[in-house]
Amino acid sequence: MEQGKVLTSYATIDFSGNRLEGQIPESIGLLKALIALNLSNNAFTGHIPLSLENVTELESLDLSNNQLSGTIPKGLGSLSFLAYISVAHNQLKGEIPQGTQITGQPKSSFEGNAGLCGLPLQGSCFAPPTQQPQEEDEEEEEQVLNWKAVVIGYGPGLLFGLVIAHFILLHTGRSGMSR
């Protein structure tokens, strides 16, 4: 059976579920005619190769259920033909690259990565500050104001007390001399 014609019009690599480990090689980006890459359900570690953005014909990319870390390369967001991507259940972090092909994916394509944020996930990468630090700042400000009130009250009170003591000592000192 001759497969020459099949390879020129369709190129797929499916190494899913093979307990493969180590890093995905950067040389994967040299496979310019690659249309589908499925490396899911293995034990790949390291980062997603930046060279994948060079595989411009890529329509399907499944890297789910590995131990990949780092960020999703921003260039994947500009792959015109990418119709399916799944990086679920890895250890990825950072913002999901924006692009029509990626933001149109279901949330399930990115779940299981506690550090990922941005569309299509609900978590925003630029979340507003939480209320707790603001409350701490307000408490700290109140403490500063309380100290200012103490100093403002204590300073003039001490000065007034010293002036009165001075007058008392001067007055009693003179009256004691005249006796």
C-alpha positions in Angstrom: 0.0 0.0 0.0 1.5 3.3 -1.1 1.0 6.3 1.4 2.9 9.0 -0.4 -0.2 10.9 -1.4 -1.6 10.7 2.2 1.5 12.3 3.7 1.4 15.2 1.2 -2.1 16.2 2.0 -2.5 15.2 5.6 0.1 14.8 8.4 -0.8 13.7 11.8 1.2 12.7 14.8 -0.7 10.9 17.6 1.5 9.6 20.4 -1.3 9.9 23.0 -1.4 7.6 26.0 2.1 6.1 25.6 3.7 7.2 28.9 6.3 9.3 27.1 8.3 11.5 29.3 10.9 14.3 29.0 10.5 17.6 27.1 8.7 18.1 23.8 11.6 18.9 21.4 11.8 22.4 19.8 12.4 20.6 16.5 8.7 19.8 16.4 8.4 23.3 14.8 10.3 22.1 11.7 7.3 19.9 10.8 5.7 22.6 8.6 3.0 20.4 7.0 1.8 19.0 10.4 -2.0 19.4 10.7 -2.7 17.5 13.9 -0.5 16.8 17.0 -1.8 14.7 19.8 0.7 14.2 22.7 -2.0 13.9 25.4 -2.0 11.5 28.4 1.8 11.2 28.7 4.3 12.5 31.2 5.9 15.3 29.2 7.6 18.0 31.3 9.1 21.4 30.6 7.5 24.1 28.6 5.4 24.1 25.4 7.9 24.6 22.6 7.9 28.1 21.2 8.6 26.6 17.8 5.0 25.3 17.6 4.0 28.8 16.3 6.0 27.9 13.1 3.6 25.0 12.3 1.3 27.3 10.5 -0.9 24.5 9.0 -1.7 23.2 12.5 -5.5 22.6 13.0 -5.5 20.4 16.1 -3.2 20.5 19.1 -3.8 18.3 22.2 -1.2 18.5 25.0 -3.6 17.7 27.8 -2.9 15.5 30.8 0.9 15.9 30.9 3.1 17.8 33.4 3.9 20.8 31.2 4.8 24.0 33.0 5.4 27.6 32.1 3.2 29.7 29.9 1.3 29.0 26.6 3.3 30.6 23.8 1.6 33.8 22.6 2.3 32.8 18.9 -0.3 29.9 19.2 -2.9 32.6 19.3 -2.0 33.7 15.7 -2.2 30.2 14.1 -4.9 30.8 11.5 -6.1 27.2 11.1 -6.0 26.1 14.7 -9.5 24.8 15.3 -8.9 22.7 18.4 -6.4 23.1 21.3 -6.4 21.4 24.6 -3.7 22.0 27.3 -6.0 20.9 30.2 -4.6 19.2 33.3 -1.0 20.4 33.2 0.9 22.9 35.4 0.6 25.9 33.1 0.4 29.5 34.4 0.0 33.0 33.0 -2.4 34.6 30.6 -4.0 32.5 27.9 -2.9 34.0 24.5 -5.6 35.9 22.8 -6.6 35.0 19.3 -9.9 34.0 17.6 -8.9 30.4 17.5 -7.9 30.2 21.2 -10.6 32.4 22.8 -13.3 30.4 20.9 -12.2 27.2 22.7 -14.3 25.8 25.6 -13.1 26.3 29.2 -12.5 22.6 29.4 -9.5 23.0 27.1 -7.7 24.9 29.8 -9.0 23.6 33.1 -6.8 21.8 35.6 -4.1 24.5 35.3 -4.4 26.5 38.5 -2.1 29.3 37.3 -3.9 30.0 34.0 -6.1 33.1 33.6 -7.9 35.1 30.9 -10.5 34.1 28.3 -12.1 31.6 28.0 -11.6 31.0 31.7 -13.5 33.2 34.1 -10.4 34.3 36.1 -9.0 37.6 35.0 -5.3 38.1 35.0 -5.7 41.7 36.2 -8.1 41.1 39.1 -9.0 44.2 41.1 -7.3 44.3 44.5 -9.2 42.3 47.1 -11.0 44.0 50.0 -8.8 42.6 52.7 -5.7 44.7 51.8 -7.9 47.8 51.6 -9.2 47.0 55.1 -5.7 46.5 56.4 -4.7 49.9 54.8 -7.7 51.5 56.5 -6.8 50.0 59.9 -3.2 51.1 59.5 -4.4 54.6 58.5 -6.7 54.7 61.6 -3.7 53.7 63.8 -1.6 56.5 62.3 -4.5 58.9 62.9 -4.8 57.6 66.5 -1.1 58.2 67.1 -1.4 61.7 65.6 -4.2 62.5 68.0 -2.1 61.2 71.0 0.8 63.4 69.9 -1.4 66.4 69.3 -3.0 66.0 72.6 0.1 65.0 74.6 2.5 67.6 73.2 0.5 70.7 74.1 -0.7 69.1 77.4 3.0 68.4 78.4 4.0 72.0 77.4 1.1 73.5 79.3 1.9 71.3 82.3 5.6 72.4 82.2 4.6 76.1 81.9 2.2 75.8 84.9 4.9 73.9 86.9 7.4 76.6 86.0 5.0 79.3 87.2 4.2 77.4 90.4 7.9 76.9 91.2 8.7 80.5 90.4 5.8 81.7 92.5 6.5 79.4 95.4 10.2 80.1 95.2 9.7 83.9 95.5 7.3 83.6 98.3 9.6 81.2 100.1 12.5 83.7 99.8 10.5 86.6 101.2 9.7 84.7 104.5 
